[in-house]
Amino acid sequence: MKKSKSPETRVKNPEPKLGSPDWVIWAAWADRITFEEIKEKTGKTESDVIKLMRRSLKASSFRLWRERVKRKSIKHRKKFILERKNLKRKINKKEFI
């Protein structure tokens, strides 16, 4: 196998194929993927994703996911951009201190 210039990142749960329901579940758990991106790629709205997660996950796992989505403000693009800007400001302030 030919080696690439960048290192290969091995993950425990690799990204599933884009069209499958497994991809939607994987993307819903991922913090870096917003509901808007899920809608662009699959056509599923936030409520569709919630219904899919409710059907596919165990009840306790679904509750954990919902709590996580409520707590994390970055599952929506607008809030994600604001969060990134605030993070950059915090990092820049620490460099000067």
N, CA, C and O atoms as a CHARMM CRD file, in Angstrom:
* protein
*
  388
    1    1 MET  N      0.81900  -1.16700   0.00000 PROA 1      0.00000
    2    1 MET  CA     0.00000   0.00000   0.00000 PROA 1      0.00000
    3    1 MET  C      0.87400   1.24600   0.00000 PROA 1      0.00000
    4    1 MET  O      1.87500   1.29700   0.71600 PROA 1      0.00000
    5    2 LYS  N      0.51600   2.23800  -0.78300 PROA 2      0.00000
    6    2 LYS  CA     1.28100   3.46000  -0.88400 PROA 2      0.00000
    7    2 LYS  C      0.99500   4.35800   0.31600 PROA 2      0.00000
    8    2 LYS  O     -0.16000   4.57600   0.68300 PROA 2      0.00000
    9    3 LYS  N      2.04700   4.86700   0.91100 PROA 3      0.00000
   10    3 LYS  CA     1.88000   5.74700   2.06200 PROA 3      0.00000
   11    3 LYS  C      1.56100   7.16400   1.59100 PROA 3      0.00000
   12    3 LYS  O      2.11300   7.64900   0.60400 PROA 3      0.00000
   13    4 SER  N      0.67700   7.79700   2.30700 PROA 4      0.00000
   14    4 SER  CA     0.34600   9.18300   1.98800 PROA 4      0.00000
   15    4 SER  C      1.20000  10.10800   2.84100 PROA 4      0.00000
   16    4 SER  O      1.82700   9.68100   3.81100 PROA 4      0.00000
   17    5 LYS  N      1.21500  11.37300   2.46600 PROA 5      0.00000
   18    5 LYS  CA     1.99800  12.35600   3.21400 PROA 5      0.00000
   19    5 LYS  C      1.39500  12.64500   4.57700 PROA 5      0.00000
   20    5 LYS  O      2.11500  12.93000   5.53400 PROA 5      0.00000
   21    6 SER  N      0.07700  12.57200   4.66500 PROA 6      0.00000
   22    6 SER  CA    -0.56600  12.83500   5.94800 PROA 6      0.00000
   23    6 SER  C     -0.80300  11.51400   6.68000 PROA 6      0.00000
   24    6 SER  O     -1.02700  10.48300   6.04500 PROA 6      0.00000
   25    7 PRO  N     -0.75400  11.54400   7.99600 PROA 7      0.00000
   26    7 PRO  CA    -0.96800  10.29800   8.75000 PROA 7      0.00000
   27    7 PRO  C     -2.41300   9.83000   8.65800 PROA 7      0.00000
   28    7 PRO  O     -3.33500  10.63900   8.55400 PROA 7      0.00000
   29    8 GLU  N     -2.59400   8.53900   8.69800 PROA 8      0.00000
   30    8 GLU  CA    -3.92800   7.95600   8.63800 PROA 8      0.00000
   31    8 GLU  C     -4.50400   7.91400  10.04400 PROA 8      0.00000
   32    8 GLU  O     -3.88000   7.40400  10.97400 PROA 8      0.00000
   33    9 THR  N     -5.68900   8.45100  10.17800 PROA 9      0.00000
   34    9 THR  CA    -6.35100   8.44700  11.48000 PROA 9      0.00000
   35    9 THR  C     -7.22500   7.20900  11.56700 PROA 9      0.00000
   36    9 THR  O     -8.14400   7.02800  10.76800 PROA 9      0.00000
   37   10 ARG  N     -6.93900   6.37800  12.52100 PROA 10     0.00000
   38   10 ARG  CA    -7.74100   5.18000  12.72600 PROA 10     0.00000
   39   10 ARG  C     -8.75900   5.47800  13.80600 PROA 10     0.00000
   40   10 ARG  O     -8.41700   5.95700  14.88700 PROA 10     0.00000
   41   11 VAL  N    -10.00200   5.19300  13.50300 PROA 11     0.00000
   42   11 VAL  CA   -11.06300   5.44700  14.46600 PROA 11     0.00000
   43   11 VAL  C    -11.76000   4.14500  14.79900 PROA 11     0.00000
   44   11 VAL  O    -11.77000   3.20400  14.00500 PROA 11     0.00000
   45   12 LYS  N    -12.33800   4.10600  15.98000 PROA 12     0.00000
   46   12 LYS  CA   -13.03900   2.90400  16.42100 PROA 12     0.00000
   47   12 LYS  C    -14.27700   2.66100  15.57400 PROA 12     0.00000
   48   12 LYS  O    -14.54400   1.53000  15.16800 PROA 12     0.00000
   49   13 ASN  N    -15.03700   3.72400  15.30500 PROA 13     0.00000
   50   13 ASN  CA   -16.23800   3.61700  14.49000 PROA 13     0.00000
   51   13 ASN  C    -16.07600   4.48000  13.24000 PROA 13     0.00000
   52   13 ASN  O    -16.35300   5.67900  13.28100 PROA 13     0.00000
   53   14 PRO  N    -15.62900   3.88300  12.12400 PROA 14     0.00000
   54   14 PRO  CA   -15.43800   4.68500  10.91500 PROA 14     0.00000
   55   14 PRO  C    -16.77400   5.19000  10.36900 PROA 14     0.00000
   56   14 PRO  O    -17.83800   4.66500  10.69800 PROA 14     0.00000
   57   15 GLU  N    -16.69200   6.20900   9.53700 PROA 15     0.00000
   58   15 GLU  CA   -17.89800   6.82400   8.97100 PROA 15     0.00000
   59   15 GLU  C    -18.61200   5.84000   8.04200 PROA 15     0.00000
   60   15 GLU  O    -17.98600   5.30600   7.12700 PROA 15     0.00000
   61   16 PRO  N    -19.90600   5.58600   8.25400 PROA 16     0.00000
   62   16 PRO  CA   -20.67200   4.70000   7.37300 PROA 16     0.00000
   63   16 PRO  C    -20.93400   5.35300   6.01600 PROA 16     0.00000
   64   16 PRO  O    -20.62300   6.52600   5.81100 PROA 16     0.00000
   65   17 LYS  N    -21.50600   4.58200   5.09900 PROA 17     0.00000
   66   17 LYS  CA   -21.82400   5.12400   3.77500 PROA 17     0.00000
   67   17 LYS  C    -22.89400   6.19400   3.88800 PROA 17     0.00000
   68   17 LYS  O    -23.79000   6.10400   4.72800 PROA 17     0.00000
   69   18 LEU  N    -22.79700   7.21000   3.03700 PROA 18     0.00000
   70   18 LEU  CA   -23.61600   8.41300   3.14300 PROA 18     0.00000
   71   18 LEU  C    -25.11300   8.15500   3.07300 PROA 18     0.00000
   72   18 LEU  O    -25.85100   8.77500   3.83800 PROA 18     0.00000
   73   19 GLY  N    -25.59700   7.29900   2.22300 PROA 19     0.00000
   74   19 GLY  CA   -27.03200   7.11700   2.04400 PROA 19     0.00000
   75   19 GLY  C    -27.73300   6.29700   3.10900 PROA 19     0.00000
   76   19 GLY  O    -28.96300   6.26200   3.14900 PROA 19     0.00000
   77   20 SER  N    -26.98500   5.64500   3.96200 PROA 20     0.00000
   78   20 SER  CA   -27.59500   4.71500   4.91800 PROA 20     0.00000
   79   20 SER  C    -28.11500   5.43400   6.16300 PROA 20     0.00000
   80   20 SER  O    -27.63200   6.51000   6.51300 PROA 20     0.00000
   81   21 PRO  N    -29.11400   4.82300   6.83500 PROA 21     0.00000
   82   21 PRO  CA   -29.58500   5.38200   8.11000 PROA 21     0.00000
   83   21 PRO  C    -28.48100   5.39100   9.16700 PROA 21     0.00000
   84   21 PRO  O    -28.50100   6.21600  10.08100 PROA 21     0.00000
   85   22 ASP  N    -27.52100   4.47600   9.04400 PROA 22     0.00000
   86   22 ASP  CA   -26.39600   4.44900   9.97900 PROA 22     0.00000
   87   22 ASP  C    -25.59100   5.74100   9.89700 PROA 22     0.00000
   88   22 ASP  O    -25.06700   6.21300  10.90600 PROA 22     0.00000
   89   23 TRP  N    -25.48900   6.31900   8.68800 PROA 23     0.00000
   90   23 TRP  CA   -24.76100   7.57700   8.53700 PROA 23     0.00000
   91   23 TRP  C    -25.47100   8.69700   9.30000 PROA 23     0.00000
   92   23 TRP  O    -24.82400   9.52100   9.94600 PROA 23     0.00000
   93   24 VAL  N    -26.79700   8.72200   9.22100 PROA 24     0.00000
   94   24 VAL  CA   -27.56100   9.75700   9.92100 PROA 24     0.00000
   95   24 VAL  C    -27.34800   9.63100  11.42500 PROA 24     0.00000
   96   24 VAL  O    -27.15700  10.63700  12.10800 PROA 24     0.00000
   97   25 ILE  N    -27.37800   8.40800  11.94500 PROA 25     0.00000
   98   25 ILE  CA   -27.15300   8.18400  13.37200 PROA 25     0.00000
   99   25 ILE  C    -25.73100   8.59900  13.74800 PROA 25     0.00000
  100   25 ILE  O    -25.52300   9.25700  14.76800 PROA 25     0.00000
  101   26 TRP  N    -24.75600   8.21700  12.92600 PROA 26     0.00000
  102   26 TRP  CA   -23.36500   8.58300  13.16400 PROA 26     0.00000
  103   26 TRP  C    -23.19900  10.10200  13.16300 PROA 26     0.00000
  104   26 TRP  O    -22.52600  10.65900  14.03000 PROA 26     0.00000
  105   27 ALA  N    -23.81500  10.76800  12.18700 PROA 27     0.00000
  106   27 ALA  CA   -23.70700  12.22400  12.07600 PROA 27     0.00000
  107   27 ALA  C    -24.41500  12.92200  13.23600 PROA 27     0.00000
  108   27 ALA  O    -23.95300  13.96000  13.71100 PROA 27     0.00000
  109   28 ALA  N    -25.52300  12.36400  13.68900 PROA 28     0.00000
  110   28 ALA  CA   -26.24800  12.97300  14.80000 PROA 28     0.00000
  111   28 ALA  C    -25.42600  12.91300  16.08600 PROA 28     0.00000
  112   28 ALA  O    -25.50700  13.82800  16.90500 PROA 28     0.00000
  113   29 TRP  N    -24.63800  11.86000  16.27900 PROA 29     0.00000
  114   29 TRP  CA   -23.78800  11.76000  17.45800 PROA 29     0.00000
  115   29 TRP  C    -22.56300  12.65600  17.34100 PROA 29     0.00000
  116   29 TRP  O    -22.01700  13.09400  18.35400 PROA 29     0.00000
  117   30 ALA  N    -22.12400  12.93400  16.10800 PROA 30     0.00000
  118   30 ALA  CA   -20.90300  13.72600  15.91300 PROA 30     0.00000
  119   30 ALA  C    -21.16000  15.19000  16.24000 PROA 30     0.00000
  120   30 ALA  O    -22.14500  15.76800  15.78000 PROA 30     0.00000
  121   31 ASP  N    -20.28500  15.78400  17.02700 PROA 31     0.00000
  122   31 ASP  CA   -20.45200  17.18000  17.41400 PROA 31     0.00000
  123   31 ASP  C    -20.16700  18.12900  16.26200 PROA 31     0.00000
  124   31 ASP  O    -20.73900  19.21800  16.20400 PROA 31     0.00000
  125   32 ARG  N    -19.30700  17.74000  15.36100 PROA 32     0.00000
  126   32 ARG  CA   -18.88600  18.65700  14.31000 PROA 32     0.00000
  127   32 ARG  C    -19.85000  18.71400  13.12800 PROA 32     0.00000
  128   32 ARG  O    -19.64500  19.50600  12.20800 PROA 32     0.00000
  129   33 ILE  N    -20.88900  17.89300  13.13400 PROA 33     0.00000
  130   33 ILE  CA   -21.85400  17.87800  12.02700 PROA 33     0.00000
  131   33 ILE  C    -23.16700  18.46600  12.52600 PROA 33     0.00000
  132   33 ILE  O    -23.76100  17.96300  13.48000 PROA 33     0.00000
  133   34 THR  N    -23.61300  19.53300  11.87300 PROA 34     0.00000
  134   34 THR  CA   -24.82800  20.21800  12.30000 PROA 34     0.00000
  135   34 THR  C    -26.05800  19.57900  11.64900 PROA 34     0.00000
  136   34 THR  O    -25.94500  18.81500  10.69000 PROA 34     0.00000
  137   35 PHE  N    -27.23100  19.90800  12.19100 PROA 35     0.00000
  138   35 PHE  CA   -28.47700  19.40600  11.60600 PROA 35     0.00000
  139   35 PHE  C    -28.65600  19.93900  10.18600 PROA 35     0.00000
  140   35 PHE  O    -29.22700  19.25600   9.33600 PROA 35     0.00000
  141   36 GLU  N    -28.17500  21.14700   9.92700 PROA 36     0.00000
  142   36 GLU  CA   -28.28500  21.71500   8.58300 PROA 36     0.00000
  143   36 GLU  C    -27.48100  20.90000   7.56900 PROA 36     0.00000
  144   36 GLU  O    -27.93100  20.68400   6.44400 PROA 36     0.00000
  145   37 GLU  N    -26.29200  20.44900   7.97100 PROA 37     0.00000
  146   37 GLU  CA   -25.47700  19.62000   7.08600 PROA 37     0.00000
  147   37 GLU  C    -26.14600  18.26900   6.82800 PROA 37     0.00000
  148   37 GLU  O    -26.09800  17.75000   5.71300 PROA 37     0.00000
  149   38 ILE  N    -26.76400  17.70900   7.85200 PROA 38     0.00000
  150   38 ILE  CA   -27.47400  16.44200   7.68600 PROA 38     0.00000
  151   38 ILE  C    -28.61400  16.62900   6.68400 PROA 38     0.00000
  152   38 ILE  O    -28.83400  15.77400   5.82700 PROA 38     0.00000
  153   39 LYS  N    -29.33700  17.74600   6.79100 PROA 39     0.00000
  154   39 LYS  CA   -30.43600  18.02300   5.86600 PROA 39     0.00000
  155   39 LYS  C    -29.92500  18.20500   4.43500 PROA 39     0.00000
  156   39 LYS  O    -30.55300  17.72500   3.49100 PROA 39     0.00000
  157   40 GLU  N    -28.79100  18.89600   4.26400 PROA 40     0.00000
  158   40 GLU  CA   -28.21800  19.10000   2.93600 PROA 40     0.00000
  159   40 GLU  C    -27.81900  17.77800   2.29100 PROA 40     0.00000
  160   40 GLU  O    -28.02600  17.58200   1.09300 PROA 40     0.00000
  161   41 LYS  N    -27.24800  16.87000   3.08100 PROA 41     0.00000
  162   41 LYS  CA   -26.71900  15.62700   2.52400 PROA 41     0.00000
  163   41 LYS  C    -27.76400  14.53500   2.37900 PROA 41     0.00000
  164   41 LYS  O    -27.67800  13.71900   1.46200 PROA 41     0.00000
  165   42 THR  N    -28.76300  14.50500   3.28100 PROA 42     0.00000
  166   42 THR  CA   -29.72900  13.39900   3.24800 PROA 42     0.00000
  167   42 THR  C    -31.16400  13.84700   3.01900 PROA 42     0.00000
  168   42 THR  O    -32.00700  13.03500   2.63900 PROA 42     0.00000
  169   43 GLY  N    -31.45700  15.12700   3.24400 PROA 43     0.00000
  170   43 GLY  CA   -32.82200  15.61900   3.10100 PROA 43     0.00000
  171   43 GLY  C    -33.66900  15.41600   4.34700 PROA 43     0.00000
  172   43 GLY  O    -34.86200  15.72200   4.34000 PROA 43     0.00000
  173   44 LYS  N    -33.06800  14.90300   5.42200 PROA 44     0.00000
  174   44 LYS  CA   -33.80700  14.67400   6.66800 PROA 44     0.00000
  175   44 LYS  C    -33.72800  15.92100   7.55400 PROA 44     0.00000
  176   44 LYS  O    -32.65000  16.46500   7.79000 PROA 44     0.00000
  177   45 THR  N    -34.88700  16.35600   8.03300 PROA 45     0.00000
  178   45 THR  CA   -34.93300  17.51100   8.92000 PROA 45     0.00000
  179   45 THR  C    -34.53700  17.09200  10.33500 PROA 45     0.00000
  180   45 THR  O    -34.33500  15.90900  10.61000 PROA 45     0.00000
  181   46 GLU  N    -34.43000  18.06300  11.21300 PROA 46     0.00000
  182   46 GLU  CA   -34.07900  17.77000  12.60700 PROA 46     0.00000
  183   46 GLU  C    -35.10700  16.84200  13.23700 PROA 46     0.00000
  184   46 GLU  O    -34.74000  15.91300  13.95700 PROA 46     0.00000
  185   47 SER  N    -36.38900  17.08000  12.97700 PROA 47     0.00000
  186   47 SER  CA   -37.42500  16.21200  13.56300 PROA 47     0.00000
  187   47 SER  C    -37.35300  14.79900  12.98800 PROA 47     0.00000
  188   47 SER  O    -37.61700  13.83100  13.70200 PROA 47     0.00000
  189   48 ASP  N    -36.99700  14.66700  11.69900 PROA 48     0.00000
  190   48 ASP  CA   -36.81500  13.33200  11.11700 PROA 48     0.00000
  191   48 ASP  C    -35.65700  12.60300  11.78600 PROA 48     0.00000
  192   48 ASP  O    -35.74100  11.40500  12.05600 PROA 48     0.00000
  193   49 VAL  N    -34.58100  13.32800  12.04900 PROA 49     0.00000
  194   49 VAL  CA   -33.42400  12.73000  12.70700 PROA 49     0.00000
  195   49 VAL  C    -33.80000  12.27700  14.11700 PROA 49     0.00000
  196   49 VAL  O    -33.40400  11.19400  14.54800 PROA 49     0.00000
  197   50 ILE  N    -34.55600  13.09600  14.82800 PROA 50     0.00000
  198   50 ILE  CA   -34.98600  12.74000  16.18400 PROA 50     0.00000
  199   50 ILE  C    -35.84500  11.48400  16.15200 PROA 50     0.00000
  200   50 ILE  O    -35.67900  10.59900  16.99100 PROA 50     0.00000
  201   51 LYS  N    -36.76500  11.39800  15.18900 PROA 51     0.00000
  202   51 LYS  CA   -37.61100  10.20300  15.07100 PROA 51     0.00000
  203   51 LYS  C    -36.77700   8.96100  14.77400 PROA 51     0.00000
  204   51 LYS  O    -37.00900   7.89800  15.35000 PROA 51     0.00000
  205   52 LEU  N    -35.79800   9.10000  13.86500 PROA 52     0.00000
  206   52 LEU  CA   -34.92700   7.98100  13.51900 PROA 52     0.00000
  207   52 LEU  C    -34.11600   7.53600  14.72800 PROA 52     0.00000
  208   52 LEU  O    -33.96000   6.34100  14.97800 PROA 52     0.00000
  209   53 MET  N    -33.60300   8.50400  15.47300 PROA 53     0.00000
  210   53 MET  CA   -32.81100   8.17300  16.66100 PROA 53     0.00000
  211   53 MET  C    -33.68800   7.49300  17.71000 PROA 53     0.00000
  212   53 MET  O    -33.24800   6.54800  18.36500 PROA 53     0.00000
  213   54 ARG  N    -34.91200   7.96200  17.87400 PROA 54     0.00000
  214   54 ARG  CA   -35.83700   7.36600  18.85300 PROA 54     0.00000
  215   54 ARG  C    -36.12900   5.90600  18.50100 PROA 54     0.00000
  216   54 ARG  O    -36.18900   5.05000  19.38400 PROA 54     0.00000
  217   55 ARG  N    -36.31400   5.62300  17.19400 PROA 55     0.00000
  218   55 ARG  CA   -36.59500   4.25900  16.74500 PROA 55     0.00000
  219   55 ARG  C    -35.38000   3.35100  16.83300 PROA 55     0.00000
  220   55 ARG  O    -35.50500   2.17500  17.17300 PROA 55     0.00000
  221   56 SER  N    -34.19900   3.89200  16.52700 PROA 56     0.00000
  222   56 SER  CA   -33.00900   3.06300  16.36000 PROA 56     0.00000
  223   56 SER  C    -32.22200   2.81700  17.63900 PROA 56     0.00000
  224   56 SER  O    -31.57000   1.78200  17.77500 PROA 56     0.00000
  225   57 LEU  N    -32.27600   3.74800  18.56900 PROA 57     0.00000
  226   57 LEU  CA   -31.47600   3.62300  19.78300 PROA 57     0.00000
  227   57 LEU  C    -32.28700   3.02300  20.92400 PROA 57     0.00000
  228   57 LEU  O    -33.51800   3.05100  20.91800 PROA 57     0.00000
  229   58 LYS  N    -31.56900   2.48200  21.89900 PROA 58     0.00000
  230   58 LYS  CA   -32.23200   2.07100  23.13000 PROA 58     0.00000
  231   58 LYS  C    -32.74900   3.32600  23.80900 PROA 58     0.00000
  232   58 LYS  O    -32.26100   4.42500  23.54500 PROA 58     0.00000
  233   59 ALA  N    -33.72900   3.16700  24.67800 PROA 59     0.00000
  234   59 ALA  CA   -34.33900   4.32100  25.33900 PROA 59     0.00000
  235   59 ALA  C    -33.31000   5.12600  26.12400 PROA 59     0.00000
  236   59 ALA  O    -33.32300   6.35600  26.08100 PROA 59     0.00000
  237   60 SER  N    -32.43100   4.45300  26.83100 PROA 60     0.00000
  238   60 SER  CA   -31.42800   5.17000  27.62900 PROA 60     0.00000
  239   60 SER  C    -30.42700   5.90400  26.73700 PROA 60     0.00000
  240   60 SER  O    -30.00700   7.01800  27.05300 PROA 60     0.00000
  241   61 SER  N    -30.04800   5.27900  25.62900 PROA 61     0.00000
  242   61 SER  CA   -29.12100   5.93000  24.68900 PROA 61     0.00000
  243   61 SER  C    -29.76600   7.14700  24.04600 PROA 61     0.00000
  244   61 SER  O    -29.11300   8.17200  23.84900 PROA 61     0.00000
  245   62 PHE  N    -31.04800   7.03200  23.72000 PROA 62     0.00000
  246   62 PHE  CA   -31.75600   8.16700  23.13100 PROA 62     0.00000
  247   62 PHE  C    -31.80500   9.32900  24.11600 PROA 62     0.00000
  248   62 PHE  O    -31.57400  10.47700  23.73600 PROA 62     0.00000
  249   63 ARG  N    -32.10700   9.03500  25.38500 PROA 63     0.00000
  250   63 ARG  CA   -32.15500  10.10000  26.40000 PROA 63     0.00000
  251   63 ARG  C    -30.80000  10.77300  26.55300 PROA 63     0.00000
  252   63 ARG  O    -30.72600  11.99500  26.67900 PROA 63     0.00000
  253   64 LEU  N    -29.72900   9.99100  26.54500 PROA 64     0.00000
  254   64 LEU  CA   -28.38300  10.55700  26.62500 PROA 64     0.00000
  255   64 LEU  C    -28.10300  11.46200  25.42900 PROA 64     0.00000
  256   64 LEU  O    -27.55700  12.55500  25.58200 PROA 64     0.00000
  257   65 TRP  N    -28.48200  11.00100  24.23700 PROA 65     0.00000
  258   65 TRP  CA   -28.25800  11.79500  23.03000 PROA 65     0.00000
  259   65 TRP  C    -29.05100  13.09300  23.06800 PROA 65     0.00000
  260   65 TRP  O    -28.51300  14.15500  22.75500 PROA 65     0.00000
  261   66 ARG  N    -30.32700  13.01900  23.44900 PROA 66     0.00000
  262   66 ARG  CA   -31.15800  14.23200  23.49800 PROA 66     0.00000
  263   66 ARG  C    -30.59800  15.23100  24.49700 PROA 66     0.00000
  264   66 ARG  O    -30.56000  16.42900  24.21500 PROA 66     0.00000
  265   67 GLU  N    -30.16800  14.76400  25.64700 PROA 67     0.00000
  266   67 GLU  CA   -29.57600  15.64500  26.65200 PROA 67     0.00000
  267   67 GLU  C    -28.30500  16.28900  26.10500 PROA 67     0.00000
  268   67 GLU  O    -28.05100  17.47300  26.32900 PROA 67     0.00000
  269   68 ARG  N    -27.52600  15.51000  25.39900 PROA 68     0.00000
  270   68 ARG  CA   -26.28900  16.02500  24.80600 PROA 68     0.00000
  271   68 ARG  C    -26.57800  17.08300  23.75300 PROA 68     0.00000
  272   68 ARG  O    -25.89800  18.10800  23.70200 PROA 68     0.00000
  273   69 VAL  N    -27.58000  16.84500  22.91500 PROA 69     0.00000
  274   69 VAL  CA   -27.93100  17.80400  21.86100 PROA 69     0.00000
  275   69 VAL  C    -28.47400  19.09000  22.47200 PROA 69     0.00000
  276   69 VAL  O    -28.18400  20.18100  21.98100 PROA 69     0.00000
  277   70 LYS  N    -29.25000  18.97200  23.52800 PROA 70     0.00000
  278   70 LYS  CA   -29.77400  20.16800  24.19200 PROA 70     0.00000
  279   70 LYS  C    -28.64900  20.96900  24.83100 PROA 70     0.00000
  280   70 LYS  O    -28.64400  22.19900  24.77800 PROA 70     0.00000
  281   71 ARG  N    -27.70000  20.26800  25.43400 PROA 71     0.00000
  282   71 ARG  CA   -26.60200  20.92400  26.13800 PROA 71     0.00000
  283   71 ARG  C    -25.59800  21.54700  25.16300 PROA 71     0.00000
  284   71 ARG  O    -25.11100  22.65400  25.39400 PROA 71     0.00000
  285   72 LYS  N    -25.29400  20.84300  24.08600 PROA 72     0.00000
  286   72 LYS  CA   -24.35300  21.35100  23.09000 PROA 72     0.00000
  287   72 LYS  C    -25.08200  22.33500  22.19400 PROA 72     0.00000
  288   72 LYS  O    -26.13600  22.02000  21.64000 PROA 72     0.00000
  289   73 SER  N    -24.52800  23.51000  22.05500 PROA 73     0.00000
  290   73 SER  CA   -25.18900  24.51000  21.22400 PROA 73     0.00000
  291   73 SER  C    -24.68200  24.45600  19.78500 PROA 73     0.00000
  292   73 SER  O    -25.07300  25.28800  18.96700 PROA 73     0.00000
  293   74 ILE  N    -23.82100  23.49600  19.46400 PROA 74     0.00000
  294   74 ILE  CA   -23.19500  23.50800  18.14400 PROA 74     0.00000
  295   74 ILE  C    -23.87100  22.58900  17.12900 PROA 74     0.00000
  296   74 ILE  O    -23.33600  22.38800  16.03800 PROA 74     0.00000
  297   75 LYS  N    -25.01300  22.03900  17.45500 PROA 75     0.00000
  298   75 LYS  CA   -25.70700  21.19000  16.48900 PROA 75     0.00000
  299   75 LYS  C    -26.47300  22.01200  15.45400 PROA 75     0.00000
  300   75 LYS  O    -27.02800  21.45200  14.50900 PROA 75     0.00000
  301   76 HSD  N    -26.50600  23.33400  15.62400 PROA 76     0.00000
  302   76 HSD  CA   -27.10600  24.22500  14.64200 PROA 76     0.00000
  303   76 HSD  C    -26.00800  25.12800  14.11000 PROA 76     0.00000
  304   76 HSD  O    -25.19100  25.63500  14.87800 PROA 76     0.00000
  305   77 ARG  N    -25.98600  25.33100  12.80800 PROA 77     0.00000
  306   77 ARG  CA   -24.88300  26.02900  12.14600 PROA 77     0.00000
  307   77 ARG  C    -24.62100  27.41600  12.73100 PROA 77     0.00000
  308   77 ARG  O    -23.46900  27.77500  12.97400 PROA 77     0.00000
  309   78 LYS  N    -25.67000  28.19500  12.96000 PROA 78     0.00000
  310   78 LYS  CA   -25.50000  29.55400  13.47100 PROA 78     0.00000
  311   78 LYS  C    -24.82600  29.53100  14.84500 PROA 78     0.00000
  312   78 LYS  O    -23.90500  30.30400  15.11200 PROA 78     0.00000
  313   79 LYS  N    -25.29500  28.64100  15.70100 PROA 79     0.00000
  314   79 LYS  CA   -24.70800  28.53000  17.02900 PROA 79     0.00000
  315   79 LYS  C    -23.29600  27.95900  16.96300 PROA 79     0.00000
  316   79 LYS  O    -22.43600  28.32100  17.76700 PROA 79     0.00000
  317   80 PHE  N    -23.06100  27.06700  16.00400 PROA 80     0.00000
  318   80 PHE  CA   -21.74200  26.47500  15.82700 PROA 80     0.00000
  319   80 PHE  C    -20.72600  27.55900  15.45500 PROA 80     0.00000
  320   80 PHE  O    -19.62700  27.59800  16.00800 PROA 80     0.00000
  321   81 ILE  N    -21.09200  28.43000  14.52600 PROA 81     0.00000
  322   81 ILE  CA   -20.19500  29.50200  14.09400 PROA 81     0.00000
  323   81 ILE  C    -19.89600  30.44100  15.26100 PROA 81     0.00000
  324   81 ILE  O    -18.74900  30.84500  15.45800 PROA 81     0.00000
  325   82 LEU  N    -20.91900  30.78700  16.03100 PROA 82     0.00000
  326   82 LEU  CA   -20.70700  31.64200  17.20200 PROA 82     0.00000
  327   82 LEU  C    -19.77600  30.97600  18.21600 PROA 82     0.00000
  328   82 LEU  O    -18.89100  31.62400  18.77400 PROA 82     0.00000
  329   83 GLU  N    -19.97900  29.69700  18.44500 PROA 83     0.00000
  330   83 GLU  CA   -19.15000  28.95400  19.39700 PROA 83     0.00000
  331   83 GLU  C    -17.69000  28.94100  18.94500 PROA 83     0.00000
  332   83 GLU  O    -16.78500  29.10200  19.76400 PROA 83     0.00000
  333   84 ARG  N    -17.45900  28.75200  17.64900 PROA 84     0.00000
  334   84 ARG  CA   -16.09600  28.73600  17.11300 PROA 84     0.00000
  335   84 ARG  C    -15.43400  30.10500  17.27100 PROA 84     0.00000
  336   84 ARG  O    -14.25700  30.19000  17.62300 PROA 84     0.00000
  337   85 LYS  N    -16.19100  31.18000  17.01200 PROA 85     0.00000
  338   85 LYS  CA   -15.64100  32.53000  17.16900 PROA 85     0.00000
  339   85 LYS  C    -15.26300  32.79000  18.61600 PROA 85     0.00000
  340   85 LYS  O    -14.19900  33.34300  18.89400 PROA 85     0.00000
  341   86 ASN  N    -16.13200  32.39300  19.54100 PROA 86     0.00000
  342   86 ASN  CA   -15.84300  32.57600  20.96600 PROA 86     0.00000
  343   86 ASN  C    -14.61500  31.77200  21.38800 PROA 86     0.00000
  344   86 ASN  O    -13.80900  32.24400  22.19100 PROA 86     0.00000
  345   87 LEU  N    -14.47000  30.57300  20.85500 PROA 87     0.00000
  346   87 LEU  CA   -13.32400  29.73900  21.17300 PROA 87     0.00000
  347   87 LEU  C    -12.03100  30.38900  20.68100 PROA 87     0.00000
  348   87 LEU  O    -11.02400  30.39800  21.39000 PROA 87     0.00000
  349   88 LYS  N    -12.06800  30.93200  19.46200 PROA 88     0.00000
  350   88 LYS  CA   -10.88100  31.59800  18.92000 PROA 88     0.00000
  351   88 LYS  C    -10.51200  32.81400  19.76000 PROA 88     0.00000
  352   88 LYS  O     -9.33200  33.07800  19.99000 PROA 88     0.00000
  353   89 ARG  N    -11.51800  33.55600  20.21700 PROA 89     0.00000
  354   89 ARG  CA   -11.24700  34.72300  21.06800 PROA 89     0.00000
  355   89 ARG  C    -10.58200  34.30500  22.36900 PROA 89     0.00000
  356   89 ARG  O     -9.63900  34.95200  22.82700 PROA 89     0.00000
  357   90 LYS  N    -11.07500  33.21800  22.96700 PROA 90     0.00000
  358   90 LYS  CA   -10.50000  32.74300  24.21800 PROA 90     0.00000
  359   90 LYS  C     -9.05100  32.31700  24.02200 PROA 90     0.00000
  360   90 LYS  O     -8.19500  32.60300  24.86000 PROA 90     0.00000
  361   91 ILE  N     -8.77800  31.63300  22.91200 PROA 91     0.00000
  362   91 ILE  CA    -7.41700  31.17600  22.62500 PROA 91     0.00000
  363   91 ILE  C     -6.49700  32.37400  22.41100 PROA 91     0.00000
  364   91 ILE  O     -5.37800  32.39800  22.92300 PROA 91     0.00000
  365   92 ASN  N     -6.96200  33.36300  21.66000 PROA 92     0.00000
  366   92 ASN  CA    -6.14800  34.54500  21.40400 PROA 92     0.00000
  367   92 ASN  C     -5.85900  35.33100  22.67100 PROA 92     0.00000
  368   92 ASN  O     -4.75900  35.85800  22.83000 PROA 92     0.00000
  369   93 LYS  N     -6.82400  35.41800  23.57300 PROA 93     0.00000
  370   93 LYS  CA    -6.61100  36.12600  24.83200 PROA 93     0.00000
  371   93 LYS  C     -5.58700  35.41800  25.68800 PROA 93     0.00000
  372   93 LYS  O     -4.79000  36.07700  26.35600 PROA 93     0.00000
  373   94 LYS  N     -5.58300  34.08600  25.69000 PROA 94     0.00000
  374   94 LYS  CA    -4.63200  33.32900  26.49000 PROA 94     0.00000
  375   94 LYS  C     -3.20700  33.48100  25.97800 PROA 94     0.00000
  376   94 LYS  O     -2.25900  33.40900  26.75900 PROA 94     0.00000
  377   95 GLU  N     -3.04500  33.69200  24.66500 PROA 95     0.00000
  378   95 GLU  CA    -1.71100  33.86400  24.10800 PROA 95     0.00000
  379   95 GLU  C     -1.05700  35.15900  24.59400 PROA 95     0.00000
  380   95 GLU  O      0.16200  35.22200  24.75300 PROA 95     0.00000
  381   96 PHE  N     -1.86200  36.18100  24.82700 PROA 96     0.00000
  382   96 PHE  CA    -1.31700  37.46100  25.23600 PROA 96     0.00000
  383   96 PHE  C     -1.12100  37.57700  26.74400 PROA 96     0.00000
  384   96 PHE  O     -0.46200  38.50300  27.21700 PROA 96     0.00000
  385   97 ILE  N     -1.67600  36.66400  27.48000 PROA 97     0.00000
  386   97 ILE  CA    -1.57100  36.72700  28.94100 PROA 97     0.00000
  387   97 ILE  C     -0.26600  36.12200  29.40300 PROA 97     0.00000
  388   97 ILE  O      0.00600  36.08400  30.60300 PROA 97     0.00000
